[in-house]
Amino acid sequence: MRRTSGRWIAVLVMLTGTLATGAAEAAEIRVLSAGAVRTIVTELAEAFKKETGHTVTLTFGTVGQMRQKLASGEPTDVVIMTDVAIDQAAGPGGVVPGSRTDLARTGMGIGVRDGAPRPDISTPEGLRQTLLAAKSITYVDPAQGATSGIHFASVLQRLGIADAVKPKTKLVSGGFPAELVARGEVELVAHQISEIVPVKGVTMVGSLPRELQKVTVYSAGVAAKAAQPEHVRAFIAFLARAAFKPTFAAAGLDYRGSRVSILVDLDPASVERTAIVESIAAGPDRRLYLADRVTGNVLRVDPRSPQPVVVGRIESRQIDGKKVDPAPSGLAFNSRGDLMIAVGPFKEIARIKAGDLSPDRPGFADTHATGVEGANGIVFDRRDHLYVSGGRSGSLYRVSPQGGAAEVVVKIEPHARMLPDGKTQQSIVANGLAFDAKGALHVADTARGAIWRVEIGADGKAGKPTLLVQDARLHGADGIAFDRAGKLWVTANEPNAIVTVAADGTVEEIAKNDSRGPLEFPCAIAFIADTAYVSNFDTPRRDNLAADGTTARDGIGASIAQIGP
């Protein structure tokens, strides 16, 4: 099994903990735990021992098996099960009421052997056809009380294929059924994501479609008969440390599911479209900034009191004797707090200085960079160089910290895709931009439904773009941003979805809805701490691009949606 987080945990322990000075006060903490958190709890238990000297004895199994052990009176100090199971076990002989601490959340996914083609599981019908076509399937026996097995059996029933796949299904009693896939004994595994990700030789295809997904929260509780409750609580607090959150995420234990809500409606008269926002940025003041394509106003929104205020403005221009509106798109802040704005119609990057972003006297934008044809997404590197995507041209531009003329550093090859209305072609191949922690530039390819990765050298020169992933769930890939765990979040505007992409190209659908929202042509995303904020562009969605060309007007309109941690 992969052990990608152990070294990171060890570093955190050295930085945040104090090593035990002797064994005289060492205690043994006995843990009954659901198998979904086996990998991370095992590693953290060892880290806890190094920090405190206390030994942690672990017993893993299905939630049903852990319930039976607890009910039979098996000696234990800590119980880790689903939040529902912990709550149901509260009372004498079970778990101390009120001691529940939520640790992780995971969803159900599908895995195949490394190197095998990734099947389509993006929709219920796609999953149905994939399961019917698979030569063999494995998952945990529902009779063992396994959360994943019980749910997947219900999925097969809902898809109407339970009898059809039964002869080729191999049920296991627990553990890691993905190991059967790694050994080549079974073609496909359905299990919780956290129990697919650690298995060497297996590729996580992705999560189950939203309609069929089950998000499970795993929680720890103090056993009612714990021998040394103070040490038990210390261990649970250790597991719940904020510093370990990225490690949980890397282990597939930070599944966010569809927890989307509207932070603020920017366009109460949505039918008339009095506001259109295409991008969003988080400022150094932990507030959100957007540019309105209708008025040219730059808006600021404080998530704690989300009332939009105008703090800047981009004026229209006369070009070739005609009035041209700025129609601003991408936004980004440099290290000085100046706000840069992509202005495609002007082929420029506009700038509003930090001190001019004020509701009392909104500042006017000046020109920072020129020669950026199709200016769209923008992002700064660590040295304050600005990178700009060129939309349909595929050009990626670079601008020095001082501004001036932009230079093309690399290009994404052109591509066009016919949209479902049969009349419209999507040909934007260089859209949203984001740098990962190692300094590699990632590019959203709207037309292909893909993410490209571009290495940037110390001299600013760009390497050849490499395709990280291409997936139907990424059709309409627009704005992108990395979260603190290093996962790339993508606004997929056509299907009204938020999708994440892992470093290995694994795609997971976080949220998706129809034209009624709360996602309405999501086009950009920004993070403040662990909360994602999404700008809704409010334009015809994929489900509206039918042959008759009708456009639904039943949603909220231009707005900011939020996805909490």
C-alpha positions as CSV (number, residue, x, y, z in Angstrom):
1,M,0.0,0.0,0.0
2,R,1.1,3.6,-0.6
3,R,2.3,5.5,2.4
4,T,2.5,9.0,1.0
5,S,1.7,10.9,4.2
6,G,4.0,9.3,6.9
7,R,6.9,11.6,6.3
8,W,4.7,14.7,6.3
9,I,3.1,13.6,9.6
10,A,6.6,13.0,11.1
11,V,7.6,16.6,10.2
12,L,4.4,18.0,11.7
13,V,4.9,16.1,14.9
14,M,8.5,17.4,15.3
15,L,7.2,21.0,14.6
16,T,4.2,20.9,16.8
17,G,4.7,18.2,19.5
18,T,7.0,17.4,22.3
19,L,8.6,14.0,22.5
20,A,7.9,11.9,25.6
21,T,10.7,12.1,28.1
22,G,10.1,8.7,29.7
23,A,7.9,5.6,29.8
24,A,6.9,5.8,33.4
25,E,3.6,7.5,32.6
26,A,3.0,5.8,29.3
27,A,-0.5,4.4,28.8
28,E,-2.1,2.0,26.4
29,I,-5.0,3.4,24.4
30,R,-7.2,0.7,22.7
31,V,-9.0,1.7,19.6
32,L,-11.9,0.0,17.7
33,S,-12.0,1.6,14.3
34,A,-13.9,1.4,11.0
35,G,-11.6,0.3,8.2
36,A,-12.2,3.4,6.0
37,V,-9.7,5.4,8.1
38,R,-7.2,2.5,8.6
39,T,-4.3,4.1,6.7
40,I,-4.3,7.5,8.2
41,V,-5.2,6.4,11.8
42,T,-2.4,3.8,11.8
43,E,0.1,6.5,10.8
44,L,-1.2,9.1,13.2
45,A,-1.2,6.5,16.1
46,E,2.5,6.0,15.5
47,A,3.1,9.7,15.4
48,F,1.1,10.1,18.7
49,K,3.3,7.5,20.3
50,K,6.4,9.4,19.3
51,E,5.0,12.6,20.7
52,T,3.6,11.3,24.0
53,G,5.0,7.8,24.7
54,H,1.5,6.4,24.8
55,T,0.9,3.1,22.9
56,V,-2.1,2.9,20.6
57,T,-3.5,-0.6,19.9
58,L,-5.7,-0.7,16.8
59,T,-8.5,-3.0,15.8
60,F,-10.1,-2.4,12.4
61,G,-13.2,-3.8,10.7
62,T,-16.5,-2.8,9.2
63,V,-18.7,-0.5,11.2
64,G,-21.0,-3.4,11.8
65,Q,-18.2,-5.5,13.3
66,M,-17.1,-2.6,15.5
67,R,-20.6,-2.2,16.8
68,Q,-20.7,-5.9,17.7
69,K,-17.4,-5.7,19.5
70,L,-18.5,-2.7,21.5
71,A,-21.9,-4.2,22.3
72,S,-20.2,-7.5,23.5
73,G,-18.2,-5.5,26.0
74,E,-14.8,-5.8,24.4
75,P,-12.4,-3.6,26.3
76,T,-11.8,-0.3,24.4
77,D,-11.0,3.3,25.0
78,V,-11.7,5.0,21.6
79,V,-14.3,4.1,19.0
80,I,-14.1,5.4,15.5
81,M,-17.2,4.8,13.4
82,T,-19.6,6.8,11.3
83,D,-21.1,9.8,12.9
84,V,-24.5,8.1,12.9
85,A,-23.1,5.0,14.6
86,I,-21.3,7.0,17.2
87,D,-24.5,8.9,18.1
88,Q,-26.4,5.6,18.3
89,A,-23.8,4.1,20.6
90,A,-24.0,7.0,23.1
91,G,-24.8,5.7,26.6
92,P,-23.6,3.2,29.3
93,G,-21.5,0.5,27.8
94,G,-21.1,2.4,24.5
95,V,-19.7,5.9,23.9
96,V,-19.7,8.9,26.3
97,P,-22.5,11.2,25.2
98,G,-21.2,14.5,23.8
99,S,-17.7,13.1,23.2
100,R,-18.1,12.8,19.4
101,T,-15.4,14.5,17.3
102,D,-15.8,14.5,13.5
103,L,-12.5,13.5,11.9
104,A,-13.0,12.8,8.2
105,R,-15.5,12.5,5.4
106,T,-15.2,10.3,2.3
107,G,-17.3,9.3,-0.7
108,M,-17.7,6.2,-2.7
109,G,-15.5,5.7,-5.8
110,I,-14.5,3.2,-8.5
111,G,-11.0,1.9,-9.0
112,V,-9.3,-0.1,-11.8
113,R,-5.8,-1.6,-12.1
114,D,-3.0,0.9,-13.0
115,G,-2.7,1.2,-16.7
116,A,-6.2,0.1,-17.5
117,P,-8.5,2.4,-19.4
118,R,-10.6,4.7,-17.2
119,P,-14.2,3.8,-17.8
120,D,-17.0,6.4,-17.9
121,I,-18.7,6.7,-14.5
122,S,-19.6,10.4,-14.8
123,T,-23.4,9.8,-15.0
124,P,-25.7,7.0,-13.6
125,E,-26.1,5.6,-17.1
126,G,-22.3,5.8,-17.7
127,L,-21.8,3.9,-14.5
128,R,-24.5,1.4,-15.4
129,Q,-22.9,0.6,-18.7
130,T,-19.4,0.4,-17.2
131,L,-20.6,-2.2,-14.6
132,L,-22.4,-4.2,-17.2
133,A,-19.3,-4.3,-19.4
134,A,-16.9,-5.1,-16.6
135,K,-15.7,-8.7,-16.6
136,S,-15.6,-8.8,-12.7
137,I,-16.5,-6.6,-9.8
138,T,-15.6,-6.6,-6.1
139,Y,-16.9,-4.8,-3.1
140,V,-17.4,-5.4,0.6
141,D,-20.2,-7.9,1.6
142,P,-23.2,-5.9,2.9
143,A,-23.9,-8.8,5.3
144,Q,-20.7,-7.7,7.2
145,G,-22.3,-4.4,8.1
146,A,-19.9,-2.4,5.8
147,T,-21.1,1.1,5.0
148,S,-19.7,0.9,1.5
149,G,-21.1,-2.5,0.8
150,I,-24.6,-1.7,2.0
151,H,-24.7,1.4,-0.1
152,F,-23.2,-0.1,-3.3
153,A,-25.7,-3.0,-3.2
154,S,-28.4,-0.3,-3.1
155,V,-26.8,1.4,-6.1
156,L,-27.0,-1.8,-8.1
157,Q,-30.6,-2.1,-7.2
158,R,-31.3,1.5,-8.3
159,L,-29.5,0.9,-11.6
160,G,-31.6,-2.2,-12.1
161,I,-28.5,-4.4,-12.7
162,A,-28.1,-6.3,-9.3
163,D,-29.1,-9.7,-10.8
164,A,-27.0,-9.0,-14.0
165,V,-23.7,-8.4,-12.2
166,K,-24.2,-10.9,-9.4
167,P,-22.5,-13.8,-11.2
168,K,-19.3,-11.8,-11.8
169,T,-19.2,-10.2,-8.3
170,K,-16.7,-11.2,-5.7
171,L,-17.7,-10.1,-2.2
172,V,-15.1,-9.7,0.5
173,S,-15.6,-9.6,4.3
174,G,-13.6,-6.5,4.8
175,G,-10.1,-5.0,4.4
176,F,-9.1,-3.6,1.0
177,P,-11.0,-5.3,-1.8
178,A,-8.9,-3.0,-4.2
179,E,-6.0,-5.4,-3.5
180,L,-7.8,-8.0,-5.7
181,V,-7.8,-5.4,-8.5
182,A,-4.1,-4.7,-7.9
183,R,-3.3,-8.4,-8.2
184,G,-5.3,-8.7,-11.5
185,E,-7.9,-11.0,-10.0
186,V,-10.8,-8.6,-10.5
187,E,-11.3,-5.8,-13.0
188,L,-13.1,-3.2,-11.0
189,V,-13.6,-2.2,-7.3
190,A,-16.4,-0.2,-5.7
191,H,-15.4,1.1,-2.3
192,Q,-14.9,4.2,-0.2
193,I,-12.4,6.5,-1.8
194,S,-10.1,6.4,1.3
195,E,-9.8,2.6,0.8
196,I,-9.0,2.8,-2.9
197,V,-6.4,5.6,-2.8
198,P,-3.8,3.8,-0.5
199,V,-3.7,0.6,-2.5
200,K,-0.6,0.4,-4.7
201,G,-1.3,-0.7,-8.3
202,V,-4.8,0.7,-8.4
203,T,-6.0,3.9,-10.1
204,M,-9.0,5.8,-8.6
205,V,-11.2,6.4,-11.6
206,G,-13.4,8.9,-9.7
207,S,-16.3,9.2,-7.4
208,L,-19.8,7.9,-8.0
209,P,-22.2,10.3,-9.8
210,R,-23.8,12.8,-7.4
211,E,-27.2,11.1,-7.7
212,L,-25.8,7.8,-6.5
213,Q,-23.1,9.1,-4.0
214,K,-23.0,8.5,-0.3
215,V,-20.8,10.8,1.8
216,T,-19.8,9.2,5.1
217,V,-18.5,11.2,8.1
218,Y,-16.2,9.3,10.4
219,S,-16.1,10.4,14.0
220,A,-14.2,9.4,17.2
221,G,-15.8,9.0,20.6
222,V,-14.6,8.2,24.1
223,A,-15.6,4.7,25.2
224,A,-17.9,4.8,28.2
225,K,-15.5,2.3,30.0
226,A,-12.3,4.0,28.9
227,A,-9.5,3.3,31.5
228,Q,-7.8,6.7,31.2
229,P,-10.2,9.2,29.7
230,E,-7.7,12.1,29.8
231,H,-5.3,10.2,27.5
232,V,-8.1,9.2,25.3
233,R,-9.3,12.7,24.8
234,A,-5.7,13.8,24.1
235,F,-5.5,11.1,21.4
236,I,-8.7,12.2,19.8
237,A,-7.6,15.9,19.9
238,F,-4.4,14.8,18.2
239,L,-6.3,13.1,15.4
240,A,-8.4,16.2,14.9
241,R,-5.4,18.7,14.6
242,A,-5.9,21.2,11.8
243,A,-2.3,20.6,10.8
244,F,-3.2,17.1,9.7
245,K,-6.1,18.1,7.5
246,P,-4.0,18.1,4.2
247,T,-3.0,14.6,5.1
248,F,-6.6,13.5,5.5
249,A,-7.4,15.1,2.1
250,A,-4.5,13.3,0.4
251,A,-5.8,10.0,1.8
252,G,-9.3,10.6,0.3
253,L,-10.8,11.6,3.6
254,D,-11.9,15.2,2.8
255,Y,-14.7,14.5,0.4
256,R,-16.9,17.7,0.2
257,G,-19.9,16.4,-1.6
258,S,-22.6,18.9,-2.7
259,R,-22.7,21.5,0.1
260,V,-23.2,24.5,-2.1
261,S,-25.1,27.6,-1.0
262,I,-25.5,31.1,-2.3
263,L,-23.5,33.7,-0.4
264,V,-24.9,36.7,-2.1
265,D,-27.2,37.5,-5.1
266,L,-25.4,40.1,-7.3
267,D,-28.3,40.5,-9.7
268,P,-31.7,40.4,-8.0
269,A,-33.3,41.2,-11.3
270,S,-31.8,38.1,-12.9
271,V,-34.1,38.0,-15.9
272,E,-32.9,41.4,-17.0
273,R,-29.2,40.5,-16.3
274,T,-28.3,43.8,-14.7
275,A,-24.9,42.3,-13.6
276,I,-22.6,39.7,-15.1
277,V,-19.5,38.5,-13.3
278,E,-16.9,36.2,-14.9
279,S,-14.2,36.1,-12.3
280,I,-13.5,36.2,-8.6
281,A,-10.4,36.7,-6.5
282,A,-9.6,36.6,-2.8
283,G,-7.8,39.7,-1.7
284,P,-5.0,40.0,0.9
285,D,-7.7,41.4,3.2
286,R,-9.6,38.1,3.0
287,R,-12.4,39.7,1.1
288,L,-13.7,38.8,-2.4
289,Y,-13.4,40.9,-5.5
290,L,-15.3,40.7,-8.7
291,A,-15.6,42.8,-11.9
292,D,-19.0,43.4,-13.4
293,R,-19.0,43.1,-17.2
294,V,-22.2,45.3,-17.5
295,T,-21.0,48.4,-15.6
296,G,-17.3,48.0,-15.5
297,N,-17.4,48.3,-11.7
298,V,-15.1,46.3,-9.5
299,L,-17.1,45.0,-6.5
300,R,-15.9,43.9,-3.1
301,V,-17.7,41.4,-0.9
302,D,-16.9,40.6,2.7
303,P,-18.0,36.9,3.2
304,R,-18.8,37.8,6.9
305,S,-21.3,40.5,5.8
306,P,-21.9,39.9,2.1
307,Q,-23.1,43.2,0.8
308,P,-21.5,44.2,-2.5
309,V,-19.8,47.6,-2.6
310,V,-18.1,49.3,-5.5
311,V,-14.4,49.9,-4.9
312,G,-13.1,50.5,-8.5
313,R,-14.0,51.0,-12.1
314,I,-12.8,50.3,-15.6
315,E,-14.0,52.8,-18.1
316,S,-15.2,52.2,-21.7
317,R,-13.0,53.5,-24.5
318,Q,-13.3,54.8,-28.0
319,I,-11.6,52.4,-30.4
320,D,-11.6,53.0,-34.1
321,G,-14.4,55.5,-33.6
322,K,-16.6,53.1,-31.6
323,K,-17.4,52.8,-27.9
324,V,-15.9,49.6,-26.6
325,D,-16.9,48.3,-23.1
326,P,-14.2,46.6,-21.1
327,A,-16.1,43.4,-20.4
328,P,-13.5,42.4,-17.7
329,S,-12.7,38.8,-17.0
330,G,-9.7,37.4,-14.9
331,L,-8.6,39.0,-11.6
332,A,-5.5,38.6,-9.6
333,F,-3.6,40.4,-6.9
334,N,0.2,41.0,-7.0
335,S,2.4,41.0,-3.9
336,R,1.8,44.7,-3.3
337,G,-2.0,44.2,-3.2
338,D,-2.6,45.9,-6.6
339,L,-5.6,44.3,-8.4
340,M,-4.9,43.2,-12.0
341,I,-7.9,42.7,-14.4
342,A,-7.9,41.0,-17.8
343,V,-9.6,43.3,-20.3
344,G,-10.0,41.3,-23.5
345,P,-11.6,43.9,-25.7
346,F,-8.6,46.3,-25.0
347,K,-6.0,43.5,-25.3
348,E,-4.7,44.7,-22.0
349,I,-4.3,44.0,-18.4
350,A,-5.7,46.9,-16.3
351,R,-4.5,47.7,-12.8
352,I,-6.2,49.4,-9.8
353,K,-3.6,50.2,-7.1
354,A,-4.1,48.8,-3.6
355,G,-4.7,52.2,-2.1
356,D,-7.3,53.1,-4.7
357,L,-9.6,50.1,-3.9
358,S,-12.0,52.1,-1.7
359,P,-15.8,52.3,-1.4
360,D,-15.4,55.9,-0.4
361,R,-13.6,56.9,-3.5
362,P,-13.5,54.0,-6.0
363,G,-10.3,54.1,-8.0
364,F,-10.1,54.0,-11.8
365,A,-8.0,51.4,-13.6
366,D,-4.9,52.3,-15.6
367,T,-3.0,50.1,-18.1
368,H,-0.5,47.7,-16.7
369,A,0.3,45.5,-19.7
370,T,-0.4,45.5,-23.4
371,G,-0.4,43.0,-26.3
372,V,-2.5,40.3,-24.7
373,E,-4.9,39.2,-27.4
374,G,-8.0,37.5,-25.9
375,A,-6.9,38.2,-22.3
376,N,-8.9,35.9,-20.1
377,G,-7.5,34.1,-17.0
378,I,-4.6,35.6,-15.1
379,V,-2.3,34.4,-12.2
380,F,0.9,35.6,-10.6
381,D,4.0,33.4,-9.9
382,R,6.1,33.7,-6.8
383,R,8.3,36.3,-8.4
384,D,5.3,38.5,-9.3
385,H,5.4,37.7,-13.0
386,L,1.9,37.7,-14.4
387,Y,0.7,34.9,-16.7
388,V,-2.3,35.5,-19.0
389,S,-4.3,33.0,-21.0
390,G,-5.3,34.0,-24.5
391,G,-8.6,32.0,-24.9
392,R,-9.2,30.6,-28.4
393,S,-5.6,31.4,-29.6
394,G,-4.2,29.1,-27.0
395,S,-1.4,31.6,-26.2
396,L,0.0,31.9,-22.7
397,Y,1.5,35.3,-22.1
398,R,4.1,36.5,-19.5
399,V,4.3,40.0,-18.1
400,S,7.1,41.3,-16.0
401,P,6.4,42.8,-12.5
402,Q,6.8,46.2,-14.0
403,G,4.2,45.6,-16.7
404,G,4.6,46.7,-20.3
405,A,4.4,44.6,-23.4
406,A,3.5,40.9,-22.9
407,E,5.4,38.0,-24.5
408,V,4.0,34.7,-25.6
409,V,5.8,31.9,-23.7
410,V,3.9,28.8,-24.9
411,K,0.7,27.8,-26.8
412,I,-2.0,25.2,-26.4
413,E,-2.9,23.6,-29.7
414,P,-6.3,24.8,-31.1
415,H,-9.4,22.6,-30.8
416,A,-13.1,22.9,-31.3
417,R,-16.0,20.9,-29.9
418,M,-19.6,21.1,-31.0
419,L,-22.0,21.8,-28.1
420,P,-25.2,19.9,-27.5
421,D,-27.3,22.5,-29.4
422,G,-25.7,21.3,-32.6
423,K,-25.0,24.9,-33.7
424,T,-22.4,26.3,-31.2
425,Q,-18.7,25.4,-31.2
426,Q,-16.6,25.8,-28.1
427,S,-13.0,26.6,-29.1
428,I,-11.4,28.2,-25.9
429,V,-8.4,26.2,-25.2
430,A,-6.5,28.5,-22.7
431,N,-8.8,29.7,-19.9
432,G,-8.3,29.5,-16.1
433,L,-4.8,29.5,-14.7
434,A,-3.3,28.3,-11.4
435,F,0.2,27.5,-10.0
436,D,0.7,24.5,-7.8
437,A,2.9,24.5,-4.8
438,K,5.9,23.4,-6.9
439,G,5.5,26.2,-9.4
440,A,4.0,24.3,-12.3
441,L,1.4,26.3,-14.2
442,H,-2.0,24.5,-14.8
443,V,-4.3,25.6,-17.6
444,A,-8.0,24.9,-18.1
445,D,-8.9,23.8,-21.6
446,T,-12.6,24.6,-22.0
447,A,-13.0,23.1,-25.5
448,R,-11.3,19.7,-24.8
449,G,-12.5,19.4,-21.2
450,A,-9.0,19.1,-20.0
451,I,-6.2,20.4,-17.7
452,W,-2.7,21.0,-19.1
453,R,0.4,21.3,-17.0
454,V,3.3,23.6,-18.0
455,E,6.7,23.6,-16.2
456,I,8.1,27.1,-15.8
457,G,11.8,27.4,-15.4
458,A,13.7,29.8,-13.1
459,D,14.3,31.9,-16.1
460,G,10.6,32.2,-16.8
461,K,10.8,29.9,-19.9
462,A,7.9,27.5,-20.3
463,G,8.2,23.8,-21.1
464,K,6.0,22.0,-23.5
465,P,2.4,21.6,-22.2
466,T,1.6,18.1,-21.0
467,L,-2.0,16.8,-20.7
468,L,-2.8,16.1,-17.0
469,V,-6.3,14.9,-17.7
470,Q,-9.1,15.0,-20.2
471,D,-12.6,14.0,-19.0
472,A,-16.2,14.7,-20.1
473,R,-16.9,16.0,-16.6
474,L,-14.4,18.8,-17.4
475,H,-16.4,20.1,-20.4
476,G,-16.5,23.8,-20.0
477,A,-13.5,23.9,-17.7
478,D,-13.2,27.5,-16.8
479,G,-11.7,29.1,-13.6
480,I,-9.4,26.9,-11.5
481,A,-7.7,27.2,-8.1
482,F,-5.7,24.9,-5.7
483,D,-6.9,24.3,-2.2
484,R,-4.6,24.1,0.8
485,A,-4.3,20.3,0.4
486,G,-2.9,20.7,-3.1
487,K,-6.0,19.6,-5.0
488,L,-7.1,21.5,-8.1
489,W,-10.7,22.7,-8.1
490,V,-12.3,23.3,-11.5
491,T,-15.5,25.2,-12.4
492,A,-17.1,23.2,-15.2
493,N,-19.5,25.7,-16.6
494,E,-21.4,23.6,-19.1
495,P,-22.7,21.0,-16.7
496,N,-23.0,23.5,-13.8
497,A,-20.5,21.5,-11.8
498,I,-17.5,21.8,-9.5
499,V,-14.9,19.1,-10.1
500,T,-11.6,18.4,-8.5
501,V,-8.4,17.0,-10.1
502,A,-5.7,15.3,-8.0
503,A,-2.0,15.4,-8.9
504,D,-2.4,12.0,-10.7
505,G,-5.3,13.2,-12.8
506,T,-8.0,11.6,-10.8
507,V,-11.3,13.5,-11.3
508,E,-14.0,13.8,-8.7
509,E,-17.3,15.7,-9.1
510,I,-17.9,17.8,-6.0
511,A,-21.2,19.4,-6.9
512,K,-23.6,19.6,-9.8
513,N,-27.1,20.9,-10.3
514,D,-29.6,21.9,-13.0
515,S,-30.4,25.4,-14.2
516,R,-32.1,26.3,-11.0
517,G,-28.8,26.6,-9.1
518,P,-27.1,27.2,-6.8
519,L,-24.4,26.7,-9.5
520,E,-25.3,28.7,-12.7
521,F,-22.6,28.5,-15.3
522,P,-19.9,28.6,-12.6
523,C,-16.9,30.3,-14.2
524,A,-14.3,31.1,-11.5
525,I,-13.3,30.0,-8.0
526,A,-11.2,31.4,-5.2
527,F,-10.4,30.2,-1.7
528,I,-10.3,32.0,1.7
529,A,-8.9,29.4,4.1
530,D,-10.8,26.2,3.3
531,T,-14.0,27.8,2.0
532,A,-14.4,27.9,-1.8
533,Y,-16.2,30.8,-3.4
534,V,-17.6,30.5,-6.9
535,S,-18.7,33.2,-9.3
536,N,-21.8,32.4,-11.3
537,F,-21.7,33.9,-14.8
538,D,-25.5,33.3,-15.5
539,T,-25.6,32.4,-19.1
540,P,-27.3,29.5,-21.0
541,R,-26.2,26.2,-19.3
542,R,-25.6,22.9,-21.1
543,D,-29.1,21.6,-20.3
544,N,-30.5,24.7,-22.1
545,L,-28.4,24.2,-25.2
546,A,-31.0,21.9,-26.7
547,A,-31.9,21.8,-30.4
548,D,-34.6,24.3,-29.9
549,G,-32.1,26.8,-28.4
550,T,-34.4,27.8,-25.5
551,T,-32.8,29.4,-22.5
552,A,-34.0,28.7,-18.9
553,R,-34.5,31.8,-16.7
554,D,-35.4,30.0,-13.5
555,G,-32.2,30.4,-11.5
556,I,-30.8,33.1,-9.2
557,G,-28.6,34.9,-11.8
558,A,-25.2,36.5,-11.3
559,S,-24.1,35.5,-7.8
560,I,-21.4,34.1,-5.5
561,A,-21.9,30.5,-4.3
562,Q,-19.9,29.1,-1.4
563,I,-18.7,25.5,-0.6
564,G,-17.8,25.2,3.1
565,P,-15.1,22.9,4.5
